[in-house]
Amino acid sequence: MENRLSHRLFEEAQKVIPGGVNSPVRSFRGVGGEPPFIVRGRGSRVWDADNNEYVDYLASWGPLIMGHAHPSVVLAVQEAAKRGMSFGAPTPGEVELARLVCEAFPSVEMVRMVSSGTEACMSAIRVARAFTGRSKVLKFVGCYHGHSDGLLVKAGSGAATLSVPDSAGVPAGYAAETLVADYNDLDGVRAQFEAHSDEIAAIIVEPIAANMGVVLPQDGFLQGLRDITKQYGSLLILDEVITGFRVGYGGAQALYGITPDMTTMGKIIGGGMPIGAYGGRADVMEQVAPLGPAYQAGTLSGNPVAVAAGIAMLKSLQIPGIYENLEEIGAELETILREAAQENERPLTINRVGSLLGMFFNPGPIHSWEDVTKSDVEAYKSYFHSMMDQGIYVAPSAFEAAFVSTVHSPEDLELTRVAARKAMAR
């Protein structure tokens, strides 16, 4: 595809933005080449600065469940913007959005709005430490919970793509407060608790790991975490920044029947606008200022434009049949990819829950970060560029997920089928 204008934009961007991008995975360093600069999106499609058209399986990294520029969300944003972009004061909309979140997640009795998933996870951990009086947090190798200092330890996603296991600028003493175990390894979790029984404030976990591709929890893993945290008086934080409202209206916790103490959410609750939230049991959330000693604030928290978009999105997701439709589209995409791999004798593992899908050039099974690292990254690079050349926009990293939306049509899927066969044949 022609990319002359995108090329010039990328050259200019690199002069004024580190690496030319405002989030590392956008740089395409994990797959090679240069990124297209996207100028518009509608439904299941996006267009770049050179007017190349793509069927989009990124969906702004997950939140656009109803597709780009969904009419109800756009109208809500327009109407809210007319009333004012930000007030730094309470607004009726944030009360309504908070109510919708609490109704969707029975484990969330109170919720605090913030501006990103990173901020949500960072704040939830602070509250967990305040509630328990303990300092350490347990996370899992390959799980990403944002770029706050204490969580950039054995992170997946962009850090994995760039081969940066830990970030520079994170003090060793602070990182030492973060304990690590392997995803799906309850014995490793128990060992950490036995060694630090009265020091661990919380476990934070993606209930479906979606920042190292997609790795599903094995039977009993999430319930095991719930049991261990109860045994030791720690809190269980489910990071539903990706899975919340994506795999079901009540998130992964409803899907797997797990009741956490706290939940973090991200841009899905804002219809793609910058927003996040953390919530949980009332007695835990009462630690948050002004009720309690755990301070967290933000002028743009509960921003009226983002909140309006979120209300419109969540109401749209309540329409009967939405998640059944997403399951059908996700299942068809999985079939397309499996058949393309089989026709070309490619080893391929696909992990999928509804509209969230991870593919690995790896015979599998894949249950952990160690399993993920055995994937053929070079094969993914070849696949990626072939798909992009054919107008199918997929993740520019072998360690990311694909997302389908309600607006992916039979035509989109047929184009994807033809492209995948060609891409797998390389």
C-alpha positions as CSV (number, residue, x, y, z in Angstrom):
1,M,0.0,0.0,0.0
2,E,1.1,3.5,-0.7
3,N,2.3,5.3,2.5
4,R,4.1,8.4,1.3
5,L,2.2,10.8,3.6
6,S,2.4,8.5,6.6
7,H,6.1,8.2,6.0
8,R,6.6,12.0,6.0
9,L,4.4,12.3,9.1
10,F,6.5,9.6,10.9
11,E,9.7,11.4,10.0
12,E,8.3,14.7,11.4
13,A,7.0,12.9,14.5
14,Q,10.4,11.4,15.4
15,K,11.8,15.0,15.6
16,V,9.3,16.0,18.3
17,I,8.0,12.8,19.9
18,P,10.2,10.1,21.4
19,G,10.3,7.3,18.8
20,G,7.7,9.2,16.8
21,V,4.8,7.7,18.9
22,N,3.0,8.4,22.1
23,S,2.8,4.7,23.1
24,P,5.7,2.3,22.3
25,V,3.9,-0.5,20.5
26,R,2.7,1.9,17.9
27,S,6.2,2.3,16.6
28,F,6.1,-1.1,14.8
29,R,9.5,-2.0,16.2
30,G,8.1,-5.4,17.2
31,V,7.3,-6.2,13.5
32,G,9.5,-3.8,11.5
33,G,8.5,-1.1,9.1
34,E,6.7,2.2,9.8
35,P,3.2,2.8,11.2
36,P,0.3,4.2,9.1
37,F,-1.1,7.4,10.5
38,I,-4.8,6.9,11.0
39,V,-7.0,9.9,10.1
40,R,-10.6,8.5,10.5
41,G,-12.6,5.4,11.4
42,R,-16.2,4.3,10.9
43,G,-17.8,1.0,11.8
44,S,-15.3,-1.8,11.3
45,R,-12.9,0.2,9.1
46,V,-10.1,2.8,9.5
47,W,-8.4,5.0,6.9
48,D,-4.8,6.3,7.0
49,A,-3.3,9.5,5.8
50,D,-2.7,8.0,2.3
51,N,-6.4,7.0,2.1
52,N,-5.6,3.3,2.5
53,E,-8.6,1.4,4.0
54,Y,-8.3,-1.4,6.6
55,V,-10.6,-3.8,8.3
56,D,-9.7,-3.0,11.9
57,Y,-9.1,-5.8,14.5
58,L,-7.5,-3.4,17.0
59,A,-10.6,-1.4,18.0
60,S,-8.4,1.2,19.7
61,W,-6.9,-1.8,21.7
62,G,-10.3,-3.0,22.8
63,P,-12.8,-0.4,23.8
64,L,-14.7,0.1,20.5
65,I,-17.0,-2.9,21.0
66,M,-19.6,-1.2,18.8
67,G,-17.1,0.0,16.2
68,H,-15.7,3.3,15.3
69,A,-17.8,6.5,15.6
70,H,-20.8,4.7,16.9
71,P,-23.7,7.2,16.4
72,S,-25.0,7.1,20.0
73,V,-21.5,7.7,21.4
74,V,-20.7,10.4,18.9
75,L,-23.9,12.2,19.7
76,A,-23.4,12.0,23.4
77,V,-19.9,13.4,23.1
78,Q,-21.1,16.3,20.9
79,E,-23.9,17.2,23.3
80,A,-21.6,17.0,26.3
81,A,-18.9,19.1,24.6
82,K,-21.5,21.8,23.9
83,R,-22.2,22.1,27.6
84,G,-18.5,22.4,28.5
85,M,-15.3,20.3,28.3
86,S,-14.3,20.1,31.9
87,F,-15.4,21.7,35.2
88,G,-13.3,20.1,37.9
89,A,-16.5,19.8,39.9
90,P,-19.2,17.1,40.4
91,T,-21.5,16.5,37.4
92,P,-24.7,14.4,37.1
93,G,-23.2,12.2,34.5
94,E,-20.5,10.8,36.7
95,V,-23.2,9.6,39.2
96,E,-25.1,7.8,36.4
97,L,-21.9,6.1,35.0
98,A,-20.9,5.0,38.5
99,R,-24.4,3.6,39.0
100,L,-24.2,1.7,35.7
101,V,-20.7,0.2,36.7
102,C,-21.9,-0.9,40.1
103,E,-25.0,-2.5,38.6
104,A,-22.9,-4.4,36.1
105,F,-20.3,-5.6,38.6
106,P,-22.0,-6.8,41.9
107,S,-18.6,-6.9,43.6
108,V,-18.3,-3.2,43.0
109,E,-20.2,-1.4,45.7
110,M,-18.4,2.0,45.3
111,V,-16.3,3.2,42.4
112,R,-13.9,6.1,41.8
113,M,-13.4,7.5,38.2
114,V,-9.9,8.3,37.0
115,S,-8.4,9.0,33.6
116,S,-6.7,5.8,32.5
117,G,-6.3,2.1,33.2
118,T,-2.8,2.8,34.5
119,E,-4.1,5.2,37.0
120,A,-6.9,2.8,38.1
121,C,-4.4,0.0,38.8
122,M,-2.0,2.3,40.6
123,S,-4.7,3.7,42.8
124,A,-6.3,0.3,43.6
125,I,-2.9,-0.9,44.9
126,R,-2.5,2.2,47.0
127,V,-5.9,1.6,48.5
128,A,-5.2,-2.1,49.1
129,R,-2.0,-1.1,51.0
130,A,-4.0,1.4,53.1
131,F,-6.7,-1.1,53.9
132,T,-4.3,-4.0,54.9
133,G,-1.4,-2.0,56.3
134,R,0.9,-4.1,54.2
135,S,3.4,-3.0,51.5
136,K,3.9,-5.9,49.0
137,V,1.9,-6.8,45.9
138,L,1.9,-10.0,43.9
139,K,1.6,-9.9,40.1
140,F,2.2,-12.4,37.3
141,V,4.8,-12.7,34.7
142,G,3.6,-11.3,31.4
143,C,0.6,-9.4,32.9
144,Y,0.6,-5.7,32.3
145,H,-1.2,-3.3,34.6
146,G,0.0,0.0,33.3
147,H,3.3,1.9,33.5
148,S,3.3,2.9,37.2
149,D,6.7,2.2,38.8
150,G,5.8,-0.8,41.0
151,L,4.1,-2.7,38.2
152,L,6.7,-2.5,35.5
153,V,8.2,-5.8,36.7
154,K,8.0,-8.8,34.4
155,A,5.4,-7.0,32.4
156,G,4.1,-8.2,29.1
157,S,2.7,-6.2,26.2
158,G,4.9,-3.4,24.8
159,A,7.7,-4.1,27.3
160,A,7.9,-7.7,25.9
161,T,7.8,-6.5,22.3
162,L,10.7,-4.2,22.9
163,S,12.6,-6.8,25.1
164,V,12.5,-4.6,28.1
165,P,11.6,-6.8,31.1
166,D,11.8,-3.9,33.5
167,S,11.8,-0.2,32.9
168,A,14.8,2.2,33.6
169,G,13.9,4.8,36.1
170,V,12.2,2.4,38.5
171,P,14.0,2.4,41.9
172,A,15.2,-1.0,42.9
173,G,13.7,-0.5,46.4
174,Y,10.3,0.2,45.0
175,A,10.3,-2.7,42.6
176,A,11.3,-4.9,45.5
177,E,7.8,-4.4,46.9
178,T,6.4,-6.3,43.9
179,L,6.5,-10.1,44.0
180,V,6.1,-12.2,40.9
181,A,4.6,-15.6,40.1
182,D,3.8,-17.4,36.9
183,Y,0.3,-17.1,35.5
184,N,-1.7,-20.3,36.2
185,D,0.8,-21.5,38.8
186,L,-1.0,-21.7,42.1
187,D,2.0,-23.5,43.8
188,G,4.2,-20.5,42.9
189,V,1.6,-18.2,44.5
190,R,1.4,-20.3,47.6
191,A,5.2,-20.2,47.9
192,Q,5.3,-16.4,47.8
193,F,2.6,-16.2,50.5
194,E,4.4,-18.7,52.7
195,A,7.6,-16.6,52.4
196,H,5.8,-13.2,52.9
197,S,2.6,-14.2,54.8
198,D,2.0,-11.0,56.6
199,E,3.5,-8.6,54.0
200,I,1.3,-9.0,50.9
201,A,-1.4,-6.4,50.6
202,A,-3.0,-7.8,47.4
203,I,-2.8,-10.0,44.3
204,I,-3.4,-8.1,41.1
205,V,-4.2,-10.2,38.1
206,E,-5.8,-10.0,34.6
207,P,-8.5,-12.6,34.9
208,I,-7.8,-13.4,31.3
209,A,-4.3,-12.4,30.5
210,A,-4.5,-10.2,27.4
211,N,-1.1,-8.5,27.3
212,M,0.9,-11.5,26.2
213,G,-1.5,-12.4,23.5
214,V,-4.4,-14.0,25.2
215,V,-3.8,-16.6,27.9
216,L,-6.8,-18.1,29.6
217,P,-7.0,-19.0,33.3
218,Q,-7.0,-22.8,33.8
219,D,-9.7,-24.4,35.8
220,G,-9.4,-23.5,39.4
221,F,-6.7,-20.8,39.0
222,L,-8.9,-17.7,39.8
223,Q,-10.8,-19.5,42.5
224,G,-7.4,-20.6,44.0
225,L,-6.3,-17.0,44.1
226,R,-9.5,-16.0,45.8
227,D,-9.0,-18.8,48.4
228,I,-5.3,-17.9,49.1
229,T,-6.0,-14.2,49.5
230,K,-8.8,-15.0,52.0
231,Q,-6.6,-17.3,53.9
232,Y,-3.8,-14.7,54.3
233,G,-6.0,-11.6,54.8
234,S,-4.9,-10.1,51.5
235,L,-7.1,-8.5,48.8
236,L,-7.8,-9.8,45.3
237,I,-7.7,-7.1,42.6
238,L,-9.0,-8.2,39.2
239,D,-7.6,-6.0,36.4
240,E,-10.6,-5.8,34.0
241,V,-9.2,-2.9,31.9
242,I,-9.4,-5.2,28.8
243,T,-12.0,-7.8,29.9
244,G,-14.5,-5.6,31.6
245,F,-17.6,-5.3,29.3
246,R,-15.5,-6.9,26.5
247,V,-16.1,-10.6,27.4
248,G,-19.5,-10.0,29.0
249,Y,-21.5,-7.2,30.6
250,G,-20.3,-8.3,34.0
251,G,-16.7,-8.8,32.9
252,A,-14.6,-11.9,33.4
253,Q,-15.6,-12.1,37.0
254,A,-19.2,-12.8,36.1
255,L,-18.0,-15.3,33.4
256,Y,-15.9,-17.3,35.8
257,G,-18.0,-16.7,39.0
258,I,-15.2,-15.0,41.0
259,T,-15.9,-12.2,43.5
260,P,-12.8,-9.9,43.9
261,D,-12.3,-7.3,46.6
262,M,-11.5,-4.7,44.0
263,T,-11.8,-4.3,40.2
264,T,-10.0,-1.9,37.8
265,M,-11.5,-0.8,34.5
266,G,-10.3,1.2,31.5
267,K,-11.3,3.0,28.4
268,I,-14.2,0.6,27.5
269,I,-16.3,2.4,30.1
270,G,-15.7,5.6,28.2
271,G,-16.5,4.3,24.7
272,G,-12.9,4.9,23.7
273,M,-12.5,8.2,25.5
274,P,-9.6,8.6,28.1
275,I,-11.1,7.2,31.3
276,G,-10.6,4.5,33.9
277,A,-12.1,3.5,37.2
278,Y,-11.4,1.4,40.3
279,G,-14.0,0.1,42.7
280,G,-14.9,-2.7,45.1
281,R,-16.2,-3.4,48.5
282,A,-17.6,-0.4,50.4
283,D,-15.3,-0.9,53.4
284,V,-12.2,-1.0,51.1
285,M,-13.3,2.0,49.0
286,E,-13.9,4.0,52.2
287,Q,-10.2,4.2,52.5
288,V,-10.2,6.6,49.6
289,A,-9.9,10.3,50.3
290,P,-11.9,12.3,51.4
291,L,-13.4,9.4,53.5
292,G,-10.1,7.8,54.3
293,P,-6.3,8.3,54.3
294,A,-5.5,6.9,50.8
295,Y,-5.1,10.1,48.7
296,Q,-6.0,10.1,45.0
297,A,-7.2,13.0,43.0
298,G,-7.5,14.3,39.4
299,T,-9.0,17.4,37.8
300,L,-10.1,15.3,34.8
301,S,-11.4,12.4,36.8
302,G,-15.1,11.9,35.8
303,N,-14.6,14.2,32.9
304,P,-18.1,15.1,31.6
305,V,-17.3,14.3,27.9
306,A,-15.8,10.9,28.6
307,V,-18.5,10.1,31.1
308,A,-21.2,10.9,28.5
309,A,-19.5,8.6,26.0
310,G,-19.3,5.9,28.6
311,I,-23.0,6.1,29.5
312,A,-24.0,5.8,25.8
313,M,-21.6,2.9,25.3
314,L,-22.8,0.9,28.4
315,K,-26.5,1.5,27.5
316,S,-25.8,0.2,23.9
317,L,-24.2,-2.9,25.4
318,Q,-27.4,-3.7,27.3
319,I,-29.3,-4.3,24.0
320,P,-30.4,-7.9,23.9
321,G,-28.2,-10.1,21.7
322,I,-25.1,-8.0,21.6
323,Y,-22.8,-10.5,23.3
324,E,-24.3,-13.5,21.4
325,N,-23.5,-11.5,18.2
326,L,-19.9,-10.9,19.4
327,E,-19.5,-14.6,20.1
328,E,-20.6,-15.5,16.6
329,I,-18.2,-13.1,15.0
330,G,-15.3,-14.1,17.3
331,A,-16.0,-17.8,16.5
332,E,-16.0,-17.1,12.8
333,L,-12.7,-15.2,13.0
334,E,-11.2,-18.1,15.0
335,T,-12.3,-20.6,12.3
336,I,-10.9,-18.5,9.5
337,L,-7.5,-18.3,11.1
338,R,-7.4,-22.0,12.1
339,E,-8.4,-23.1,8.6
340,A,-5.8,-20.8,7.0
341,A,-3.1,-22.3,9.2
342,Q,-4.2,-25.9,8.6
343,E,-4.2,-25.4,4.8
344,N,-0.6,-24.1,5.0
345,E,0.6,-26.6,7.7
346,R,1.3,-23.7,10.1
347,P,1.5,-24.5,13.8
348,L,-1.0,-22.2,15.4
349,T,-2.7,-21.9,18.8
350,I,-5.7,-19.7,19.3
351,N,-7.0,-18.7,22.7
352,R,-10.4,-16.9,22.6
353,V,-13.1,-15.7,24.9
354,G,-16.0,-14.1,22.9
355,S,-14.7,-11.1,21.0
356,L,-11.2,-11.3,22.6
357,L,-8.7,-13.5,20.6
358,G,-5.0,-14.3,20.8
359,M,-3.1,-16.2,18.1
360,F,0.4,-17.7,18.4
361,F,2.6,-19.4,15.8
362,N,3.1,-22.1,18.3
363,P,1.7,-25.7,18.5
364,G,0.7,-25.0,22.1
365,P,-0.9,-25.4,24.5
366,I,-0.2,-21.9,26.0
367,H,-0.9,-21.3,29.7
368,S,1.9,-19.0,30.7
369,W,4.5,-16.4,29.6
370,E,7.1,-19.1,29.2
371,D,4.7,-20.9,26.7
372,V,4.2,-17.6,24.9
373,T,7.9,-17.0,24.4
374,K,8.2,-20.3,22.4
375,S,6.1,-18.7,19.6
376,D,7.7,-18.0,16.2
377,V,7.9,-14.2,16.3
378,E,9.5,-14.0,12.8
379,A,6.5,-15.9,11.4
380,Y,4.2,-13.4,13.0
381,K,6.1,-10.5,11.5
382,S,5.6,-12.0,8.0
383,Y,1.9,-12.6,8.7
384,F,1.4,-9.1,10.0
385,H,2.9,-7.3,7.0
386,S,1.0,-9.5,4.6
387,M,-2.3,-8.8,6.4
388,M,-1.6,-5.0,6.4
389,D,-0.7,-5.0,2.7
390,Q,-4.1,-6.7,2.1
391,G,-6.0,-4.1,4.1
392,I,-6.4,-6.0,7.4
393,Y,-5.3,-4.1,10.4
394,V,-4.0,-6.4,13.2
395,A,-1.8,-5.9,16.2
396,P,1.8,-4.7,15.5
397,S,3.2,-7.2,18.0
398,A,3.2,-11.0,18.5
399,F,2.3,-10.3,22.1
400,E,-1.1,-8.5,21.7
401,A,-4.7,-9.5,21.2
402,A,-7.2,-9.1,18.4
403,F,-10.7,-7.6,19.1
404,V,-13.9,-8.0,17.1
405,S,-16.7,-5.6,17.1
406,T,-20.5,-5.9,16.6
407,V,-20.0,-4.2,13.2
408,H,-17.6,-6.7,11.6
409,S,-19.6,-7.8,8.6
410,P,-19.7,-11.0,6.6
411,E,-17.8,-9.0,3.9
412,D,-15.1,-8.1,6.5
413,L,-14.7,-11.7,7.5
414,E,-14.5,-12.9,3.9
415,L,-11.8,-10.3,3.1
416,T,-10.0,-11.6,6.3
417,R,-10.3,-15.2,5.1
418,V,-8.7,-14.4,1.7
419,A,-5.9,-12.4,3.4
420,A,-5.2,-14.9,6.1
421,R,-4.8,-17.7,3.5
422,K,-2.2,-15.7,1.6
423,A,-0.5,-14.5,4.8
424,M,-0.2,-18.0,6.2
425,A,1.3,-19.3,2.9
426,R,4.4,-17.2,3.2
